[in-house]
C-alpha cells in the first residue's frame, strides 16, 4: 500500500508510541535482576505485595558480585510505591538473610514499621543479625519451625581510627538496634541484652542462636508458622484495617 508522506509519518509516530508503552525484554530482565520482580503488582492480579529480604543486606558499600544481596536503595522505593498504591492492601515480607549493614537494615525496618498497611513477616531459613529488627518491624511476625535467628553484638570490620570515638558510636548504634527490637516485639531490654551478650552459645563468640519456637518463647517473634499461617493472618489484618477505615470515614 502506498502512503503519503504525512500518513507515513503518522504511522511511524504510532509505532514509536507503541514501543514506549511496551517495555522491552531487556528492561524486564533488568528489573528482575535488580528488584527480584518486574513491578509492584496491581489489582485484580493481587491485593498483597511480596517483599523479599534475602542474602546480605547491602548498605553504603557495594559487596562483591558473587554475594547474594538485598540492596536497600532498591527496597525503599518499593515500600513507597506500595504505600501509595491503593490496590495493595497488605505486604508479606519473606526473610532469609545473614544480616548485613546495620544502618541500611534499620532504615528498612523503620520504613516497614511506619507503613499504614498491614504487614506480616516470615523468617525462613534464617533471619540473623540485622534481620531480627526487620522481622520485628512487621505488624505480625512468624518464624518457620526450622528457621534460626542469631542475636549478637554489633561488629565492625575494616580500619578503626580513634578507638574511643568509634566504640562510643558502635555503642549508640547497638542501643538503636536494641530499642527498636524492644519497641516492636514483646521482649524487654534486659532479656534481649542477655541473649545478645550470652557466652558459649556461639562458637568462639558471644551471642545466641534461636531456632523456631525458641524465638517465640523469648517473645521476639509472635508465632511459629509458614505461608498459610502468614496469609491467614494478613487477610485478617486487612479486614480489620478496612473496618477501621470505614469507622473513621463514618465518624
C-alpha positions in Angstrom: 0.0 0.0 0.0 1.2 3.5 -0.9 1.3 6.1 1.9 1.6 9.8 1.6 4.5 11.5 3.4 2.1 12.7 6.1 0.4 9.3 6.6 3.8 7.5 6.8 4.9 10.0 9.4 1.7 9.4 11.4 2.2 5.6 11.3 5.8 5.9 12.4 4.8 8.0 15.4 2.2 5.4 16.3 4.8 2.7 16.2 7.1 4.8 18.4 4.2 5.3 20.9 3.5 1.6 21.0 7.2 0.8 21.7 7.1 3.3 24.6 4.1 1.6 26.2 5.5 -1.9 26.0 8.7 -2.4 28.0 11.5 -4.2 26.2 12.6 -7.6 27.2 16.0 -6.2 28.4 14.1 -3.7 30.7 12.1 -6.5 32.3 15.2 -8.6 32.7 17.0 -5.7 34.4 14.1 -5.1 36.8 14.1 -8.8 37.7 17.8 -8.7 38.2 17.8 -5.6 40.4 14.4 -5.9 42.3 13.5 -9.6 42.0 10.3 -8.7 40.1 9.1 -6.7 37.2 6.9 -4.2 39.1 4.6 -3.7 42.0 1.5 -5.9 41.5 -1.8 -4.2 40.8 -5.4 -5.5 41.5 -7.0 -7.6 40.2 -3.7 -9.5 40.0 -3.2 -9.3 43.8 -4.0 -7.1 46.7 -0.9 -8.4 48.5 2.7 -7.4 47.7 5.5 -9.9 48.4 8.8 -8.3 49.6 11.9 -10.4 49.8 14.9 -9.7 52.1 17.5 -12.3 51.1 21.2 -12.9 51.3 23.1 -10.0 52.8 21.6 -6.5 53.3 23.8 -4.2 51.3 24.3 -0.7 52.5 26.6 2.1 51.6 29.4 -0.2 50.3 28.9 -2.4 47.3 29.5 -6.1 48.0 31.3 -8.4 45.7 29.2 -9.6 42.7 29.3 -13.3 43.9 27.4 -12.3 47.1 23.6 -12.7 47.2 22.4 -9.3 48.4 19.3 -7.2 49.1 20.1 -3.6 48.1 18.3 -1.3 50.5 18.2 1.6 48.0 16.1 -0.7 45.7 13.7 -1.8 48.5 13.0 1.7 49.9 11.3 3.0 46.6 9.3 -0.3 46.5 7.9 0.4 50.0 6.9 3.9 49.0 5.2 2.6 45.9 3.3 0.0 48.0 2.2 2.7 50.4 0.9 4.9 47.6 -0.8 2.1 45.6 -4.5 1.9 46.7 -4.8 -1.5 45.1 -2.3 -3.1 47.6 -3.9 -3.8 50.9 -1.1 -5.8 52.7 2.5 -6.9 52.5 4.2 -10.3 53.1 7.9 -9.9 54.0 10.0 -13.1 53.3 13.3 -13.1 55.2 16.2 -15.4 54.6 19.2 -13.2 55.5 22.5 -13.4 57.2 22.3 -9.7 58.2 24.5 -7.0 56.8 24.7 -3.2 57.0 23.2 -2.1 60.3 22.1 1.4 59.2 20.6 0.0 56.0 18.8 -2.7 57.9 17.4 -0.2 60.4 16.3 2.1 57.5 14.3 -0.8 56.1 12.9 -1.8 59.5 11.8 1.8 60.2 10.1 2.1 56.8 8.2 -1.2 57.2 7.1 -0.3 60.8 5.8 3.1 59.7 3.6 1.8 56.9 -0.2 2.3 57.2 -0.9 -1.0 55.6 -0.8 -4.4 57.5 2.5 -6.2 57.2 3.4 -9.8 58.1 6.9 -11.2 58.1 8.1 -14.8 57.8 11.6 -15.9 58.8 12.5 -18.7 56.5 16.0 -20.4 56.8 17.5 -17.5 58.8 16.8 -14.0 60.0 20.1 -13.3 61.5 21.7 -10.1 63.0 20.1 -7.0 61.5 17.4 -9.4 60.1 16.0 -9.5 63.6 14.7 -5.9 63.7 13.4 -6.2 60.1 11.4 -9.3 61.1 10.1 -7.5 64.2 9.1 -4.4 62.2 6.1 -6.1 60.7 2.6 -5.9 62.2 2.8 -9.6 63.0 5.9 -11.9 62.7 6.1 -15.6 62.0 9.1 -18.0 62.0 9.3 -21.4 60.4 9.9 -24.3 62.8 13.4 -24.9 61.3 14.4 -21.3 60.8 17.0 -19.6 63.0 17.8 -16.1 64.3 21.2 -15.1 65.5 21.4 -12.3 68.1 24.8 -10.8 68.7 26.6 -7.5 69.5 27.3 -5.2 66.6 30.7 -5.9 65.0 33.0 -3.6 63.0 35.2 -4.6 60.0 37.9 -2.5 58.4 40.2 0.2 59.7 39.4 1.9 63.0 40.6 5.4 63.6 40.1 7.0 67.1 39.2 3.9 69.1 37.2 5.6 72.0 35.1 7.6 69.5 34.4 4.5 67.4 33.4 2.5 70.4 31.0 5.2 71.5 29.5 5.3 68.0 29.1 1.5 67.9 27.6 1.5 71.4 25.0 4.1 70.4 24.2 2.1 67.2 23.8 -1.0 69.3 21.4 0.8 71.5 19.3 1.8 68.5 19.0 -1.8 67.4 18.1 -2.9 71.0 15.5 -0.2 71.4 13.9 -0.9 68.0 13.5 -4.7 68.7 12.2 -4.0 72.2 9.7 -1.4 70.9 8.4 -3.7 68.1 8.3 -7.0 70.0 7.3 -8.3 73.4 10.8 -8.9 74.8 12.2 -6.5 77.4 15.6 -4.7 77.3 17.4 -6.9 79.9 16.2 -10.2 78.3 17.3 -9.1 74.9 20.7 -8.0 76.2 21.2 -11.3 77.9 20.6 -13.1 74.6 22.9 -10.6 72.8 25.8 -11.0 75.2 25.4 -14.6 76.2 28.7 -16.5 76.3 29.3 -20.0 75.0 26.3 -20.3 72.8 28.1 -19.4 69.6 31.5 -20.9 68.8 34.3 -18.6 69.9 31.9 -15.7 70.1 29.2 -14.1 72.2 25.5 -14.2 71.3 22.6 -16.5 71.0 21.2 -18.6 68.2 17.4 -19.2 68.4 15.6 -21.9 66.5 11.9 -21.6 65.6 9.9 -22.0 68.8 12.7 -20.5 70.9 12.3 -17.1 69.2 8.6 -17.2 70.0 9.3 -18.3 73.6 11.7 -15.3 74.1 8.9 -13.1 72.7 10.9 -11.7 69.8 8.6 -13.4 67.2 4.8 -13.7 67.6 4.2 -17.2 66.2 5.6 -20.3 64.6 4.2 -20.8 61.2 4.6 -20.7 57.4 3.0 -19.3 54.4 -0.6 -20.4 55.1 -0.5 -19.0 58.6 1.0 -15.7 57.4 -1.6 -15.4 54.6 -4.5 -16.1 57.0 -3.1 -13.5 59.5 -2.6 -10.9 56.8 -6.1 -11.3 55.4 -7.4 -10.9 59.0 -5.4 -7.8 59.5 -6.5 -6.4 56.1 -10.2 -6.9 57.1 -9.6 -5.2 60.4 -7.9 -2.3 58.7 -10.9 -2.0 56.3 -13.3 -1.9 59.2 -11.2 0.7 61.0 -11.1 2.9 57.9 -14.8 2.6 57.5 -15.5 3.6 61.0 -13.1 6.6 60.6 -15.0 7.7 57.4 -18.4 7.4 59.2 -17.2 9.4 62.2 
